[in-house]
Amino acid sequence: MPFILVVRDAMSALPDPELAWKLLAVASTFAGNLTLLGSVANVIVAESARELGGFGFRQHLRVGFPLALATTALGAFWLLIVEPGLGLA
């Protein structure tokens, strides 16, 4: 069962469901950078890089983990602080 169906009721019970859905979208999108198998684009790049020596799951995770954390934090900051009409703005 897709995660969205599992959290749908909980999200609608939150004080600001629209903001919660946007934060979930940001987090799930940027979480694709976390691991090599997190998105199809990561797999395509890894396959293309094979000709140049390639890289594996751990090499990707060393870059993907901090990248996913930083981009998710930046996206959440944007939605909560910067974007007009949302969050704390």
Backbone as CSV, one residue per row, in Angstrom:
resi,resn,N_x,N_y,N_z,CA_x,CA_y,CA_z,C_x,C_y,C_z
1,MET,0.850,-1.174,0.000,0.000,0.000,0.000,0.898,1.240,0.000
2,PRO,0.635,2.168,-0.881,1.448,3.387,-0.921,1.374,4.160,0.392
3,PHE,2.492,4.775,0.733,2.614,5.521,1.987,1.565,6.629,2.084
4,ILE,1.251,7.261,0.984,0.285,8.369,0.980,-1.068,7.902,1.510
5,LEU,-1.484,6.698,1.141,-2.757,6.179,1.633,-2.710,5.914,3.135
6,VAL,-1.546,5.546,3.630,-1.400,5.267,5.059,-1.493,6.547,5.883
7,VAL,-0.903,7.646,5.403,-0.848,8.887,6.185,-1.949,9.886,5.853
8,ARG,-2.805,9.566,4.907,-3.832,10.516,4.457,-4.691,11.040,5.606
9,ASP,-5.195,10.158,6.451,-6.066,10.597,7.550,-5.301,11.419,8.573
10,ALA,-4.091,11.010,8.896,-3.278,11.749,9.863,-2.936,13.138,9.333
11,MET,-2.651,13.242,8.047,-2.309,14.539,7.458,-3.509,15.486,7.501
12,SER,-4.690,14.975,7.238,-5.872,15.848,7.238,-6.228,16.325,8.642
13,ALA,-5.745,15.636,9.678,-6.027,16.033,11.059,-5.047,17.081,11.578
14,LEU,-4.014,17.382,10.832,-3.015,18.365,11.268,-3.576,19.782,11.174
15,PRO,-3.018,20.728,11.941,-3.514,22.112,11.916,-3.442,22.760,10.530
16,ASP,-2.415,22.433,9.745,-2.270,22.998,8.404,-1.962,21.865,7.428
17,PRO,-2.988,21.131,6.980,-2.765,19.978,6.106,-2.062,20.338,4.795
18,GLU,-2.355,21.504,4.238,-1.716,21.892,2.976,-0.200,22.010,3.157
19,LEU,0.225,22.665,4.217,1.651,22.790,4.493,2.265,21.417,4.752
20,ALA,1.564,20.570,5.487,2.074,19.224,5.776,2.276,18.425,4.495
21,TRP,1.334,18.501,3.559,1.478,17.787,2.281,2.652,18.338,1.487
22,LYS,2.828,19.649,1.513,3.958,20.240,0.785,5.291,19.820,1.401
23,LEU,5.358,19.799,2.732,6.587,19.341,3.396,6.861,17.872,3.091
24,LEU,5.821,17.064,3.066,5.990,15.645,2.718,6.483,15.496,1.287
25,ALA,5.957,16.306,0.384,6.397,16.246,-1.017,7.862,16.640,-1.148
26,VAL,8.263,17.692,-0.451,9.665,18.124,-0.482,10.568,17.026,0.066
27,ALA,10.217,16.504,1.230,11.052,15.492,1.872,11.146,14.223,1.030
28,SER,10.045,13.772,0.483,10.085,12.536,-0.296,10.818,12.729,-1.621
29,THR,10.718,13.909,-2.200,11.445,14.172,-3.448,12.942,14.191,-3.214
30,PHE,13.382,14.942,-2.227,14.818,15.035,-1.959,15.376,13.755,-1.344
31,ALA,14.530,12.951,-0.715,14.994,11.681,-0.154,15.449,10.724,-1.246
32,GLY,15.019,10.957,-2.469,15.482,10.141,-3.588,16.979,10.247,-3.805
33,ASN,17.592,11.310,-3.322,19.045,11.466,-3.436,19.807,10.633,-2.412
34,LEU,19.111,10.157,-1.397,19.760,9.492,-0.271,20.549,8.251,-0.685
35,THR,19.931,7.342,-1.392,20.606,6.102,-1.772,20.643,5.944,-3.284
36,LEU,21.480,5.043,-3.718,21.622,4.769,-5.146,20.304,4.309,-5.753
37,LEU,19.538,3.548,-5.002,18.270,3.033,-5.505,17.093,3.951,-5.193
38,GLY,17.376,5.141,-4.675,16.327,6.081,-4.293,15.568,6.674,-5.458
39,SER,16.191,6.709,-6.625,15.485,7.196,-7.807,16.067,6.538,-9.051
40,VAL,15.257,6.487,-10.069,15.698,5.890,-11.328,16.851,6.692,-11.920
41,ALA,16.845,8.004,-11.739,17.928,8.845,-12.264,19.275,8.444,-11.661
42,ASN,19.296,8.112,-10.376,20.537,7.678,-9.736,21.063,6.406,-10.385
43,VAL,20.174,5.475,-10.667,20.577,4.208,-11.286,21.106,4.451,-12.694
44,ILE,20.463,5.328,-13.443,20.903,5.629,-14.814,22.297,6.240,-14.798
45,VAL,22.536,7.179,-13.893,23.863,7.804,-13.794,24.905,6.772,-13.383
46,ALA,24.575,5.911,-12.441,25.516,4.879,-11.995,25.861,3.932,-13.136
47,GLU,24.868,3.557,-13.916,25.127,2.682,-15.065,25.996,3.382,-16.098
48,SER,25.754,4.653,-16.347,26.563,5.422,-17.306,27.986,5.582,-16.793
49,ALA,28.147,5.704,-15.482,29.473,5.905,-14.892,30.301,4.619,-14.878
50,ARG,29.663,3.508,-15.134,30.371,2.230,-15.124,31.553,2.239,-16.094
51,GLU,31.379,2.883,-17.235,32.449,2.965,-18.243,33.649,3.761,-17.733
52,LEU,33.427,4.657,-16.768,34.499,5.488,-16.227,35.053,4.951,-14.910
53,GLY,34.670,3.754,-14.540,35.140,3.175,-13.293,34.019,2.912,-12.313
54,GLY,32.885,3.578,-12.525,31.686,3.343,-11.734,31.768,3.796,-10.292
55,PHE,30.686,3.619,-9.613,30.612,3.866,-8.181,29.507,2.989,-7.630
56,GLY,29.611,2.657,-6.368,28.658,1.746,-5.759,27.747,2.419,-4.762
57,PHE,27.030,1.584,-4.051,26.042,2.044,-3.094,26.671,2.916,-2.007
58,ARG,27.779,2.453,-1.446,28.421,3.212,-0.365,28.999,4.536,-0.850
59,GLN,29.600,4.546,-2.025,30.139,5.798,-2.557,29.008,6.801,-2.780
60,HIS,27.892,6.319,-3.281,26.747,7.212,-3.493,26.201,7.710,-2.156
61,LEU,26.115,6.825,-1.173,25.577,7.197,0.131,26.427,8.278,0.805
62,ARG,27.745,8.232,0.604,28.620,9.260,1.197,28.267,10.656,0.704
63,VAL,27.825,10.761,-0.524,27.410,12.057,-1.075,25.905,12.246,-0.903
64,GLY,25.148,11.190,-1.155,23.686,11.278,-1.126,23.104,11.606,0.233
65,PHE,23.695,11.065,1.296,23.158,11.302,2.632,23.224,12.776,3.025
66,PRO,24.413,13.402,2.975,24.431,14.835,3.336,23.653,15.701,2.347
67,LEU,23.648,15.313,1.073,22.893,16.070,0.079,21.396,16.006,0.372
68,ALA,20.896,14.817,0.691,19.472,14.667,1.012,19.107,15.469,2.264
69,LEU,19.956,15.422,3.278,19.689,16.200,4.493,19.675,17.700,4.214
70,ALA,20.673,18.172,3.488,20.786,19.610,3.218,19.638,20.112,2.353
71,THR,19.305,19.392,1.292,18.242,19.860,0.400,16.870,19.777,1.065
72,THR,16.662,18.751,1.885,15.388,18.648,2.602,15.254,19.781,3.619
73,ALA,16.330,20.058,4.336,16.301,21.165,5.303,16.068,22.497,4.594
74,LEU,16.737,22.708,3.478,16.554,23.942,2.713,15.124,24.053,2.183
75,GLY,14.584,22.955,1.673,13.201,22.965,1.184,12.202,23.243,2.290
76,ALA,12.413,22.635,3.450,11.521,22.880,4.589,11.633,24.333,5.053
77,PHE,12.870,24.841,5.110,13.085,26.246,5.469,12.330,27.153,4.507
78,TRP,12.436,26.863,3.231,11.770,27.685,2.219,10.258,27.688,2.440
79,LEU,9.684,26.518,2.640,8.235,26.444,2.831,7.788,27.105,4.127
80,LEU,8.579,26.994,5.175,8.172,27.523,6.475,8.470,29.002,6.663
81,ILE,9.567,29.485,6.083,10.021,30.845,6.370,9.895,31.784,5.168
82,VAL,10.286,31.338,4.015,10.431,32.231,2.872,9.181,32.339,2.025
83,GLU,8.549,31.230,1.737,7.398,31.223,0.819,6.252,32.034,1.404
84,PRO,5.800,33.065,0.690,4.706,33.892,1.210,3.410,33.086,1.342
85,GLY,2.708,33.343,2.425,1.426,32.695,2.624,1.505,31.326,3.246
86,LEU,2.700,30.840,3.498,2.860,29.528,4.118,3.607,29.650,5.430
87,GLY,3.403,28.703,6.286,4.203,28.589,7.495,4.220,29.848,8.347
88,LEU,5.426,30.313,8.647,5.600,31.425,9.562,5.681,32.790,8.889
89,ALA,5.613,32.798,7.573,5.755,34.081,6.841,4.567,34.982,7.073
